[in-house]
Amino acid sequence: MKEIIFLVEEAEEGGFVARALGESIFTEAENLEELRNNILDAIKCHFEESELPKFVRLHMVKEEIITL
């Protein structure tokens, strides 16, 4: 596997959640630095060393509401 993509969103209760696309990997954290570390740990637990992806892409989704 060359790359794995995570969808990163702000959690309703604060912090961030990340979900891998195409794999059963999910993690969460209070801040982005912690989230990045949690994602790397989750990937290492999910894959055998010989199957680790070369790249991790984080797709950041931010929802914003503008009132009129």
CHARMM internal coordinates of N, CA and C (Angstrom, degrees):
IC EDIT
DIST 1 N 1 CA 1.4630
DIST 1 CA 1 C 1.5210
ANGL 1 N 1 CA 1 C 108.26
DIST 1 C 2 N 1.3015
ANGL 1 CA 1 C 2 N 115.29
DIHE 1 N 1 CA 1 C 2 N 130.24
DIST 2 N 2 CA 1.4530
ANGL 1 C 2 N 2 CA 119.97
DIHE 1 CA 1 C 2 N 2 CA -177.49
DIST 2 CA 2 C 1.5265
ANGL 2 N 2 CA 2 C 112.44
DIHE 1 C 2 N 2 CA 2 C -85.76
DIST 2 C 3 N 1.3377
ANGL 2 CA 2 C 3 N 116.84
DIHE 2 N 2 CA 2 C 3 N -39.26
DIST 3 N 3 CA 1.4596
ANGL 2 C 3 N 3 CA 119.11
DIHE 2 CA 2 C 3 N 3 CA -177.48
DIST 3 CA 3 C 1.5251
ANGL 3 N 3 CA 3 C 110.14
DIHE 2 C 3 N 3 CA 3 C -150.83
DIST 3 C 4 N 1.3261
ANGL 3 CA 3 C 4 N 114.64
DIHE 3 N 3 CA 3 C 4 N 154.59
DIST 4 N 4 CA 1.4515
ANGL 3 C 4 N 4 CA 121.39
DIHE 3 CA 3 C 4 N 4 CA 174.49
DIST 4 CA 4 C 1.5292
ANGL 4 N 4 CA 4 C 106.96
DIHE 3 C 4 N 4 CA 4 C -127.67
DIST 4 C 5 N 1.3189
ANGL 4 CA 4 C 5 N 116.39
DIHE 4 N 4 CA 4 C 5 N 139.97
DIST 5 N 5 CA 1.4641
ANGL 4 C 5 N 5 CA 121.64
DIHE 4 CA 4 C 5 N 5 CA -176.77
DIST 5 CA 5 C 1.5177
ANGL 5 N 5 CA 5 C 109.16
DIHE 4 C 5 N 5 CA 5 C -112.65
DIST 5 C 6 N 1.3288
ANGL 5 CA 5 C 6 N 115.43
DIHE 5 N 5 CA 5 C 6 N 132.71
DIST 6 N 6 CA 1.4555
ANGL 5 C 6 N 6 CA 122.16
DIHE 5 CA 5 C 6 N 6 CA 175.64
DIST 6 CA 6 C 1.5167
ANGL 6 N 6 CA 6 C 109.87
DIHE 5 C 6 N 6 CA 6 C -114.10
DIST 6 C 7 N 1.3090
ANGL 6 CA 6 C 7 N 115.79
DIHE 6 N 6 CA 6 C 7 N 135.00
DIST 7 N 7 CA 1.4524
ANGL 6 C 7 N 7 CA 122.95
DIHE 6 CA 6 C 7 N 7 CA 172.60
DIST 7 CA 7 C 1.5244
ANGL 7 N 7 CA 7 C 106.47
DIHE 6 C 7 N 7 CA 7 C -90.31
DIST 7 C 8 N 1.3245
ANGL 7 CA 7 C 8 N 117.27
DIHE 7 N 7 CA 7 C 8 N 119.31
DIST 8 N 8 CA 1.4649
ANGL 7 C 8 N 8 CA 122.64
DIHE 7 CA 7 C 8 N 8 CA -176.56
DIST 8 CA 8 C 1.5181
ANGL 8 N 8 CA 8 C 108.71
DIHE 7 C 8 N 8 CA 8 C -112.28
DIST 8 C 9 N 1.3364
ANGL 8 CA 8 C 9 N 115.43
DIHE 8 N 8 CA 8 C 9 N 127.05
DIST 9 N 9 CA 1.4556
ANGL 8 C 9 N 9 CA 121.33
DIHE 8 CA 8 C 9 N 9 CA -179.92
DIST 9 CA 9 C 1.5256
ANGL 9 N 9 CA 9 C 109.78
DIHE 8 C 9 N 9 CA 9 C -132.50
DIST 9 C 10 N 1.3200
ANGL 9 CA 9 C 10 N 115.48
DIHE 9 N 9 CA 9 C 10 N 155.61
DIST 10 N 10 CA 1.4577
ANGL 9 C 10 N 10 CA 120.01
DIHE 9 CA 9 C 10 N 10 CA 173.14
DIST 10 CA 10 C 1.5272
ANGL 10 N 10 CA 10 C 107.88
DIHE 9 C 10 N 10 CA 10 C -74.57
DIST 10 C 11 N 1.3234
ANGL 10 CA 10 C 11 N 116.50
DIHE 10 N 10 CA 10 C 11 N 135.15
DIST 11 N 11 CA 1.4602
ANGL 10 C 11 N 11 CA 121.39
DIHE 10 CA 10 C 11 N 11 CA 178.83
DIST 11 CA 11 C 1.5276
ANGL 11 N 11 CA 11 C 109.50
DIHE 10 C 11 N 11 CA 11 C -80.56
DIST 11 C 12 N 1.3132
ANGL 11 CA 11 C 12 N 116.45
DIHE 11 N 11 CA 11 C 12 N 146.80
DIST 12 N 12 CA 1.4675
ANGL 11 C 12 N 12 CA 120.98
DIHE 11 CA 11 C 12 N 12 CA -179.89
DIST 12 CA 12 C 1.5186
ANGL 12 N 12 CA 12 C 111.76
DIHE 11 C 12 N 12 CA 12 C -59.32
DIST 12 C 13 N 1.3294
ANGL 12 CA 12 C 13 N 116.59
DIHE 12 N 12 CA 12 C 13 N -37.03
DIST 13 N 13 CA 1.4507
ANGL 12 C 13 N 13 CA 121.05
DIHE 12 CA 12 C 13 N 13 CA -177.25
DIST 13 CA 13 C 1.5327
ANGL 13 N 13 CA 13 C 112.76
DIHE 12 C 13 N 13 CA 13 C -88.24
DIST 13 C 14 N 1.3228
ANGL 13 CA 13 C 14 N 117.24
DIHE 13 N 13 CA 13 C 14 N 5.98
DIST 14 N 14 CA 1.4617
ANGL 13 C 14 N 14 CA 122.93
DIHE 13 CA 13 C 14 N 14 CA -179.01
DIST 14 CA 14 C 1.5158
ANGL 14 N 14 CA 14 C 110.76
DIHE 13 C 14 N 14 CA 14 C 106.83
DIST 14 C 15 N 1.2847
ANGL 14 CA 14 C 15 N 116.66
DIHE 14 N 14 CA 14 C 15 N 157.25
DIST 15 N 15 CA 1.4544
ANGL 14 C 15 N 15 CA 121.32
DIHE 14 CA 14 C 15 N 15 CA -178.04
DIST 15 CA 15 C 1.5204
ANGL 15 N 15 CA 15 C 111.45
DIHE 14 C 15 N 15 CA 15 C 81.77
DIST 15 C 16 N 1.3250
ANGL 15 CA 15 C 16 N 115.43
DIHE 15 N 15 CA 15 C 16 N -158.00
DIST 16 N 16 CA 1.4606
ANGL 15 C 16 N 16 CA 121.52
DIHE 15 CA 15 C 16 N 16 CA -174.56
DIST 16 CA 16 C 1.5237
ANGL 16 N 16 CA 16 C 110.89
DIHE 15 C 16 N 16 CA 16 C -137.68
DIST 16 C 17 N 1.3226
ANGL 16 CA 16 C 17 N 115.92
DIHE 16 N 16 CA 16 C 17 N 152.17
DIST 17 N 17 CA 1.4630
ANGL 16 C 17 N 17 CA 122.61
DIHE 16 CA 16 C 17 N 17 CA 172.67
DIST 17 CA 17 C 1.5243
ANGL 17 N 17 CA 17 C 107.91
DIHE 16 C 17 N 17 CA 17 C -124.73
DIST 17 C 18 N 1.3244
ANGL 17 CA 17 C 18 N 115.70
DIHE 17 N 17 CA 17 C 18 N 146.58
DIST 18 N 18 CA 1.4594
ANGL 17 C 18 N 18 CA 121.20
DIHE 17 CA 17 C 18 N 18 CA 179.58
DIST 18 CA 18 C 1.5204
ANGL 18 N 18 CA 18 C 109.01
DIHE 17 C 18 N 18 CA 18 C -133.34
DIST 18 C 19 N 1.3302
ANGL 18 CA 18 C 19 N 115.50
DIHE 18 N 18 CA 18 C 19 N 135.48
DIST 19 N 19 CA 1.4582
ANGL 18 C 19 N 19 CA 122.58
DIHE 18 CA 18 C 19 N 19 CA -178.10
DIST 19 CA 19 C 1.5279
ANGL 19 N 19 CA 19 C 107.92
DIHE 18 C 19 N 19 CA 19 C -131.60
DIST 19 C 20 N 1.3367
ANGL 19 CA 19 C 20 N 115.87
DIHE 19 N 19 CA 19 C 20 N 126.87
DIST 20 N 20 CA 1.4664
ANGL 19 C 20 N 20 CA 120.10
DIHE 19 CA 19 C 20 N 20 CA 178.98
DIST 20 CA 20 C 1.5158
ANGL 20 N 20 CA 20 C 110.10
DIHE 19 C 20 N 20 CA 20 C -75.05
DIST 20 C 21 N 1.3120
ANGL 20 CA 20 C 21 N 116.41
DIHE 20 N 20 CA 20 C 21 N 141.32
DIST 21 N 21 CA 1.4594
ANGL 20 C 21 N 21 CA 121.64
DIHE 20 CA 20 C 21 N 21 CA 175.89
DIST 21 CA 21 C 1.5233
ANGL 21 N 21 CA 21 C 108.33
DIHE 20 C 21 N 21 CA 21 C -87.91
DIST 21 C 22 N 1.3262
ANGL 21 CA 21 C 22 N 116.38
DIHE 21 N 21 CA 21 C 22 N 122.84
DIST 22 N 22 CA 1.4576
ANGL 21 C 22 N 22 CA 121.07
DIHE 21 CA 21 C 22 N 22 CA 177.83
DIST 22 CA 22 C 1.5140
ANGL 22 N 22 CA 22 C 114.83
DIHE 21 C 22 N 22 CA 22 C 87.12
DIST 22 C 23 N 1.3315
ANGL 22 CA 22 C 23 N 117.74
DIHE 22 N 22 CA 22 C 23 N -1.73
DIST 23 N 23 CA 1.4613
ANGL 22 C 23 N 23 CA 121.87
DIHE 22 CA 22 C 23 N 23 CA 177.75
DIST 23 CA 23 C 1.5248
ANGL 23 N 23 CA 23 C 108.53
DIHE 22 C 23 N 23 CA 23 C -135.69
DIST 23 C 24 N 1.3133
ANGL 23 CA 23 C 24 N 117.10
DIHE 23 N 23 CA 23 C 24 N 157.89
DIST 24 N 24 CA 1.4698
ANGL 23 C 24 N 24 CA 121.81
DIHE 23 CA 23 C 24 N 24 CA 179.57
DIST 24 CA 24 C 1.5234
ANGL 24 N 24 CA 24 C 109.95
DIHE 23 C 24 N 24 CA 24 C -91.82
DIST 24 C 25 N 1.3319
ANGL 24 CA 24 C 25 N 115.41
DIHE 24 N 24 CA 24 C 25 N 66.08
DIST 25 N 25 CA 1.4683
ANGL 24 C 25 N 25 CA 120.63
DIHE 24 CA 24 C 25 N 25 CA 179.35
DIST 25 CA 25 C 1.5236
ANGL 25 N 25 CA 25 C 107.56
DIHE 24 C 25 N 25 CA 25 C -126.01
DIST 25 C 26 N 1.3310
ANGL 25 CA 25 C 26 N 115.54
DIHE 25 N 25 CA 25 C 26 N 128.97
DIST 26 N 26 CA 1.4586
ANGL 25 C 26 N 26 CA 122.49
DIHE 25 CA 25 C 26 N 26 CA -179.97
DIST 26 CA 26 C 1.5184
ANGL 26 N 26 CA 26 C 107.90
DIHE 25 C 26 N 26 CA 26 C -142.05
DIST 26 C 27 N 1.3255
ANGL 26 CA 26 C 27 N 116.85
DIHE 26 N 26 CA 26 C 27 N 138.02
DIST 27 N 27 CA 1.4578
ANGL 26 C 27 N 27 CA 120.44
DIHE 26 CA 26 C 27 N 27 CA 175.49
DIST 27 CA 27 C 1.5178
ANGL 27 N 27 CA 27 C 109.12
DIHE 26 C 27 N 27 CA 27 C -151.26
DIST 27 C 28 N 1.3240
ANGL 27 CA 27 C 28 N 116.07
DIHE 27 N 27 CA 27 C 28 N 167.11
DIST 28 N 28 CA 1.4555
ANGL 27 C 28 N 28 CA 121.36
DIHE 27 CA 27 C 28 N 28 CA 179.74
DIST 28 CA 28 C 1.5143
ANGL 28 N 28 CA 28 C 109.25
DIHE 27 C 28 N 28 CA 28 C -147.30
DIST 28 C 29 N 1.3449
ANGL 28 CA 28 C 29 N 116.02
DIHE 28 N 28 CA 28 C 29 N 162.75
DIST 29 N 29 CA 1.4624
ANGL 28 C 29 N 29 CA 121.04
DIHE 28 CA 28 C 29 N 29 CA -179.31
DIST 29 CA 29 C 1.5217
ANGL 29 N 29 CA 29 C 109.79
DIHE 28 C 29 N 29 CA 29 C -163.00
DIST 29 C 30 N 1.3152
ANGL 29 CA 29 C 30 N 115.26
DIHE 29 N 29 CA 29 C 30 N 166.16
DIST 30 N 30 CA 1.4674
ANGL 29 C 30 N 30 CA 121.81
DIHE 29 CA 29 C 30 N 30 CA 179.73
DIST 30 CA 30 C 1.5241
ANGL 30 N 30 CA 30 C 113.03
DIHE 29 C 30 N 30 CA 30 C -79.10
DIST 30 C 31 N 1.3448
ANGL 30 CA 30 C 31 N 117.33
DIHE 30 N 30 CA 30 C 31 N -28.12
DIST 31 N 31 CA 1.4648
ANGL 30 C 31 N 31 CA 120.18
DIHE 30 CA 30 C 31 N 31 CA -179.62
DIST 31 CA 31 C 1.5282
ANGL 31 N 31 CA 31 C 109.36
DIHE 30 C 31 N 31 CA 31 C -143.43
DIST 31 C 32 N 1.3267
ANGL 31 CA 31 C 32 N 116.27
DIHE 31 N 31 CA 31 C 32 N 170.95
DIST 32 N 32 CA 1.4735
ANGL 31 C 32 N 32 CA 120.37
DIHE 31 CA 31 C 32 N 32 CA -174.48
DIST 32 CA 32 C 1.5234
ANGL 32 N 32 CA 32 C 113.31
DIHE 31 C 32 N 32 CA 32 C -68.26
DIST 32 C 33 N 1.3193
ANGL 32 CA 32 C 33 N 117.65
DIHE 32 N 32 CA 32 C 33 N -36.33
DIST 33 N 33 CA 1.4669
ANGL 32 C 33 N 33 CA 119.99
DIHE 32 CA 32 C 33 N 33 CA 178.82
DIST 33 CA 33 C 1.5282
ANGL 33 N 33 CA 33 C 110.58
DIHE 32 C 33 N 33 CA 33 C -63.49
DIST 33 C 34 N 1.3216
ANGL 33 CA 33 C 34 N 116.76
DIHE 33 N 33 CA 33 C 34 N -45.54
DIST 34 N 34 CA 1.4598
ANGL 33 C 34 N 34 CA 121.39
DIHE 33 CA 33 C 34 N 34 CA 177.20
DIST 34 CA 34 C 1.5279
ANGL 34 N 34 CA 34 C 110.85
DIHE 33 C 34 N 34 CA 34 C -63.96
DIST 34 C 35 N 1.3283
ANGL 34 CA 34 C 35 N 116.79
DIHE 34 N 34 CA 34 C 35 N -38.04
DIST 35 N 35 CA 1.4609
ANGL 34 C 35 N 35 CA 120.82
DIHE 34 CA 34 C 35 N 35 CA 178.97
DIST 35 CA 35 C 1.5254
ANGL 35 N 35 CA 35 C 110.96
DIHE 34 C 35 N 35 CA 35 C -62.90
DIST 35 C 36 N 1.3174
ANGL 35 CA 35 C 36 N 117.11
DIHE 35 N 35 CA 35 C 36 N -44.14
DIST 36 N 36 CA 1.4705
ANGL 35 C 36 N 36 CA 120.11
DIHE 35 CA 35 C 36 N 36 CA 178.63
DIST 36 CA 36 C 1.5295
ANGL 36 N 36 CA 36 C 110.69
DIHE 35 C 36 N 36 CA 36 C -58.73
DIST 36 C 37 N 1.3327
ANGL 36 CA 36 C 37 N 116.50
DIHE 36 N 36 CA 36 C 37 N -44.56
DIST 37 N 37 CA 1.4728
ANGL 36 C 37 N 37 CA 120.36
DIHE 36 CA 36 C 37 N 37 CA 178.79
DIST 37 CA 37 C 1.5251
ANGL 37 N 37 CA 37 C 111.09
DIHE 36 C 37 N 37 CA 37 C -64.12
DIST 37 C 38 N 1.3333
ANGL 37 CA 37 C 38 N 117.05
DIHE 37 N 37 CA 37 C 38 N -41.21
DIST 38 N 38 CA 1.4691
ANGL 37 C 38 N 38 CA 120.68
DIHE 37 CA 37 C 38 N 38 CA 179.14
DIST 38 CA 38 C 1.5224
ANGL 38 N 38 CA 38 C 111.57
DIHE 37 C 38 N 38 CA 38 C -64.86
DIST 38 C 39 N 1.3337
ANGL 38 CA 38 C 39 N 116.71
DIHE 38 N 38 CA 38 C 39 N -38.05
DIST 39 N 39 CA 1.4617
ANGL 38 C 39 N 39 CA 120.99
DIHE 38 CA 38 C 39 N 39 CA 177.94
DIST 39 CA 39 C 1.5275
ANGL 39 N 39 CA 39 C 110.22
DIHE 38 C 39 N 39 CA 39 C -62.61
DIST 39 C 40 N 1.3227
ANGL 39 CA 39 C 40 N 117.01
DIHE 39 N 39 CA 39 C 40 N -46.59
DIST 40 N 40 CA 1.4698
ANGL 39 C 40 N 40 CA 120.20
DIHE 39 CA 39 C 40 N 40 CA 179.17
DIST 40 CA 40 C 1.5247
ANGL 40 N 40 CA 40 C 111.41
DIHE 39 C 40 N 40 CA 40 C -61.64
DIST 40 C 41 N 1.3316
ANGL 40 CA 40 C 41 N 117.11
DIHE 40 N 40 CA 40 C 41 N -42.56
DIST 41 N 41 CA 1.4663
ANGL 40 C 41 N 41 CA 120.61
DIHE 40 CA 40 C 41 N 41 CA 177.64
DIST 41 CA 41 C 1.5260
ANGL 41 N 41 CA 41 C 110.98
DIHE 40 C 41 N 41 CA 41 C -62.35
DIST 41 C 42 N 1.3310
ANGL 41 CA 41 C 42 N 116.58
DIHE 41 N 41 CA 41 C 42 N -43.52
DIST 42 N 42 CA 1.4720
ANGL 41 C 42 N 42 CA 120.71
DIHE 41 CA 41 C 42 N 42 CA -179.30
DIST 42 CA 42 C 1.5234
ANGL 42 N 42 CA 42 C 111.28
DIHE 41 C 42 N 42 CA 42 C -63.86
DIST 42 C 43 N 1.3143
ANGL 42 CA 42 C 43 N 117.22
DIHE 42 N 42 CA 42 C 43 N -39.37
DIST 43 N 43 CA 1.4644
ANGL 42 C 43 N 43 CA 121.18
DIHE 42 CA 42 C 43 N 43 CA 178.60
DIST 43 CA 43 C 1.5254
ANGL 43 N 43 CA 43 C 110.35
DIHE 42 C 43 N 43 CA 43 C -63.94
DIST 43 C 44 N 1.3324
ANGL 43 CA 43 C 44 N 116.25
DIHE 43 N 43 CA 43 C 44 N -44.10
DIST 44 N 44 CA 1.4687
ANGL 43 C 44 N 44 CA 120.57
DIHE 43 CA 43 C 44 N 44 CA -179.47
DIST 44 CA 44 C 1.5242
ANGL 44 N 44 CA 44 C 111.35
DIHE 43 C 44 N 44 CA 44 C -64.27
DIST 44 C 45 N 1.3312
ANGL 44 CA 44 C 45 N 117.56
DIHE 44 N 44 CA 44 C 45 N -32.28
DIST 45 N 45 CA 1.4685
ANGL 44 C 45 N 45 CA 121.05
DIHE 44 CA 44 C 45 N 45 CA 177.65
DIST 45 CA 45 C 1.5337
ANGL 45 N 45 CA 45 C 111.66
DIHE 44 C 45 N 45 CA 45 C -76.16
DIST 45 C 46 N 1.3142
ANGL 45 CA 45 C 46 N 116.78
DIHE 45 N 45 CA 45 C 46 N -31.32
DIST 46 N 46 CA 1.4634
ANGL 45 C 46 N 46 CA 121.78
DIHE 45 CA 45 C 46 N 46 CA -173.79
DIST 46 CA 46 C 1.5300
ANGL 46 N 46 CA 46 C 112.91
DIHE 45 C 46 N 46 CA 46 C -79.97
DIST 46 C 47 N 1.3275
ANGL 46 CA 46 C 47 N 116.89
DIHE 46 N 46 CA 46 C 47 N -36.91
DIST 47 N 47 CA 1.4645
ANGL 46 C 47 N 47 CA 121.68
DIHE 46 CA 46 C 47 N 47 CA -174.70
DIST 47 CA 47 C 1.5201
ANGL 47 N 47 CA 47 C 111.57
DIHE 46 C 47 N 47 CA 47 C -109.84
DIST 47 C 48 N 1.3236
ANGL 47 CA 47 C 48 N 115.34
DIHE 47 N 47 CA 47 C 48 N 150.75
DIST 48 N 48 CA 1.4657
ANGL 47 C 48 N 48 CA 120.88
DIHE 47 CA 47 C 48 N 48 CA 167.99
DIST 48 CA 48 C 1.5285
ANGL 48 N 48 CA 48 C 107.21
DIHE 47 C 48 N 48 CA 48 C -68.12
DIST 48 C 49 N 1.3125
ANGL 48 CA 48 C 49 N 117.25
DIHE 48 N 48 CA 48 C 49 N 154.87
DIST 49 N 49 CA 1.4661
ANGL 48 C 49 N 49 CA 120.48
DIHE 48 CA 48 C 49 N 49 CA -177.64
DIST 49 CA 49 C 1.5266
ANGL 49 N 49 CA 49 C 112.44
DIHE 48 C 49 N 49 CA 49 C -56.90
DIST 49 C 50 N 1.3122
ANGL 49 CA 49 C 50 N 117.27
DIHE 49 N 49 CA 49 C 50 N -37.77
DIST 50 N 50 CA 1.4705
ANGL 49 C 50 N 50 CA 120.91
DIHE 49 CA 49 C 50 N 50 CA -179.25
DIST 50 CA 50 C 1.5323
ANGL 50 N 50 CA 50 C 112.44
DIHE 49 C 50 N 50 CA 50 C -71.98
DIST 50 C 51 N 1.3441
ANGL 50 CA 50 C 51 N 117.94
DIHE 50 N 50 CA 50 C 51 N -14.68
DIST 51 N 51 CA 1.4651
ANGL 50 C 51 N 51 CA 122.26
DIHE 50 CA 50 C 51 N 51 CA -178.28
DIST 51 CA 51 C 1.5243
ANGL 51 N 51 CA 51 C 113.53
DIHE 50 C 51 N 51 CA 51 C -105.46
DIST 51 C 52 N 1.3264
ANGL 51 CA 51 C 52 N 117.66
DIHE 51 N 51 CA 51 C 52 N 2.94
DIST 52 N 52 CA 1.4662
ANGL 51 C 52 N 52 CA 120.46
DIHE 51 CA 51 C 52 N 52 CA -177.60
DIST 52 CA 52 C 1.5254
ANGL 52 N 52 CA 52 C 111.10
DIHE 51 C 52 N 52 CA 52 C -59.97
DIST 52 C 53 N 1.3289
ANGL 52 CA 52 C 53 N 116.84
DIHE 52 N 52 CA 52 C 53 N 138.32
DIST 53 N 53 CA 1.4721
ANGL 52 C 53 N 53 CA 119.28
DIHE 52 CA 52 C 53 N 53 CA 176.09
DIST 53 CA 53 C 1.5221
ANGL 53 N 53 CA 53 C 110.76
DIHE 52 C 53 N 53 CA 53 C -68.01
DIST 53 C 54 N 1.3088
ANGL 53 CA 53 C 54 N 116.04
DIHE 53 N 53 CA 53 C 54 N 153.40
DIST 54 N 54 CA 1.4671
ANGL 53 C 54 N 54 CA 121.30
DIHE 53 CA 53 C 54 N 54 CA 179.06
DIST 54 CA 54 C 1.5292
ANGL 54 N 54 CA 54 C 111.60
DIHE 53 C 54 N 54 CA 54 C -78.29
DIST 54 C 55 N 1.3504
ANGL 54 CA 54 C 55 N 116.20
DIHE 54 N 54 CA 54 C 55 N -32.41
DIST 55 N 55 CA 1.4603
ANGL 54 C 55 N 55 CA 121.50
DIHE 54 CA 54 C 55 N 55 CA -176.70
DIST 55 CA 55 C 1.5191
ANGL 55 N 55 CA 55 C 110.18
DIHE 54 C 55 N 55 CA 55 C -132.99
DIST 55 C 56 N 1.3300
ANGL 55 CA 55 C 56 N 114.83
DIHE 55 N 55 CA 55 C 56 N 150.95
DIST 56 N 56 CA 1.4586
ANGL 55 C 56 N 56 CA 121.64
DIHE 55 CA 55 C 56 N 56 CA 173.09
DIST 56 CA 56 C 1.5232
ANGL 56 N 56 CA 56 C 106.56
DIHE 55 C 56 N 56 CA 56 C -121.08
DIST 56 C 57 N 1.3188
ANGL 56 CA 56 C 57 N 116.48
DIHE 56 N 56 CA 56 C 57 N 122.58
DIST 57 N 57 CA 1.4651
ANGL 56 C 57 N 57 CA 121.28
DIHE 56 CA 56 C 57 N 57 CA 178.57
DIST 57 CA 57 C 1.5262
ANGL 57 N 57 CA 57 C 108.11
DIHE 56 C 57 N 57 CA 57 C -107.59
DIST 57 C 58 N 1.3357
ANGL 57 CA 57 C 58 N 115.52
DIHE 57 N 57 CA 57 C 58 N 128.65
DIST 58 N 58 CA 1.4610
ANGL 57 C 58 N 58 CA 121.21
DIHE 57 CA 57 C 58 N 58 CA 177.34
DIST 58 CA 58 C 1.5192
ANGL 58 N 58 CA 58 C 108.16
DIHE 57 C 58 N 58 CA 58 C -105.18
DIST 58 C 59 N 1.3155
ANGL 58 CA 58 C 59 N 115.46
DIHE 58 N 58 CA 58 C 59 N 118.55
DIST 59 N 59 CA 1.4631
ANGL 58 C 59 N 59 CA 121.65
DIHE 58 CA 58 C 59 N 59 CA 177.64
DIST 59 CA 59 C 1.5297
ANGL 59 N 59 CA 59 C 106.32
DIHE 58 C 59 N 59 CA 59 C -99.27
DIST 59 C 60 N 1.3252
ANGL 59 CA 59 C 60 N 116.20
DIHE 59 N 59 CA 59 C 60 N 105.03
DIST 60 N 60 CA 1.4629
ANGL 59 C 60 N 60 CA 122.04
DIHE 59 CA 59 C 60 N 60 CA -175.28
DIST 60 CA 60 C 1.5282
ANGL 60 N 60 CA 60 C 109.80
DIHE 59 C 60 N 60 CA 60 C -85.76
DIST 60 C 61 N 1.3222
ANGL 60 CA 60 C 61 N 115.63
DIHE 60 N 60 CA 60 C 61 N 124.97
DIST 61 N 61 CA 1.4656
ANGL 60 C 61 N 61 CA 121.78
DIHE 60 CA 60 C 61 N 61 CA 178.93
DIST 61 CA 61 C 1.5246
ANGL 61 N 61 CA 61 C 108.05
DIHE 60 C 61 N 61 CA 61 C -114.46
DIST 61 C 62 N 1.3134
ANGL 61 CA 61 C 62 N 115.21
DIHE 61 N 61 CA 61 C 62 N 123.24
DIST 62 N 62 CA 1.4595
ANGL 61 C 62 N 62 CA 119.91
DIHE 61 CA 61 C 62 N 62 CA 178.99
DIST 62 CA 62 C 1.5227
ANGL 62 N 62 CA 62 C 108.79
DIHE 61 C 62 N 62 CA 62 C -124.94
DIST 62 C 63 N 1.2981
ANGL 62 CA 62 C 63 N 114.70
DIHE 62 N 62 CA 62 C 63 N 124.77
DIST 63 N 63 CA 1.4572
ANGL 62 C 63 N 63 CA 119.96
DIHE 62 CA 62 C 63 N 63 CA 178.53
DIST 63 CA 63 C 1.5173
ANGL 63 N 63 CA 63 C 108.59
DIHE 62 C 63 N 63 CA 63 C -98.69
DIST 63 C 64 N 1.3191
ANGL 63 CA 63 C 64 N 115.43
DIHE 63 N 63 CA 63 C 64 N 133.21
DIST 64 N 64 CA 1.4539
ANGL 63 C 64 N 64 CA 120.68
DIHE 63 CA 63 C 64 N 64 CA 179.53
DIST 64 CA 64 C 1.5257
ANGL 64 N 64 CA 64 C 108.29
DIHE 63 C 64 N 64 CA 64 C -133.76
DIST 64 C 65 N 1.3035
ANGL 64 CA 64 C 65 N 115.35
DIHE 64 N 64 CA 64 C 65 N 135.56
DIST 65 N 65 CA 1.4679
ANGL 64 C 65 N 65 CA 120.65
DIHE 64 CA 64 C 65 N 65 CA 178.98
DIST 65 CA 65 C 1.5111
ANGL 65 N 65 CA 65 C 108.28
DIHE 64 C 65 N 65 CA 65 C -112.78
DIST 65 C 66 N 1.3172
ANGL 65 CA 65 C 66 N 115.23
DIHE 65 N 65 CA 65 C 66 N 130.16
DIST 66 N 66 CA 1.4713
ANGL 65 C 66 N 66 CA 121.52
DIHE 65 CA 65 C 66 N 66 CA 177.37
DIST 66 CA 66 C 1.5134
ANGL 66 N 66 CA 66 C 107.28
DIHE 65 C 66 N 66 CA 66 C -113.13
DIST 66 C 67 N 1.3042
ANGL 66 CA 66 C 67 N 116.35
DIHE 66 N 66 CA 66 C 67 N 123.98
DIST 67 N 67 CA 1.4618
ANGL 66 C 67 N 67 CA 119.82
DIHE 66 CA 66 C 67 N 67 CA 178.72
DIST 67 CA 67 C 1.5241
ANGL 67 N 67 CA 67 C 109.93
DIHE 66 C 67 N 67 CA 67 C -93.75
DIST 67 C 68 N 1.2999
ANGL 67 CA 67 C 68 N 115.46
DIHE 67 N 67 CA 67 C 68 N 152.55
DIST 68 N 68 CA 1.4647
ANGL 67 C 68 N 68 CA 121.33
DIHE 67 CA 67 C 68 N 68 CA 179.59
DIST 68 CA 68 C 1.5148
ANGL 68 N 68 CA 68 C 110.34
DIHE 67 C 68 N 68 CA 68 C -107.14
END
COOR INIT
IC SEED 1 N 1 CA 1 C
IC BUILD
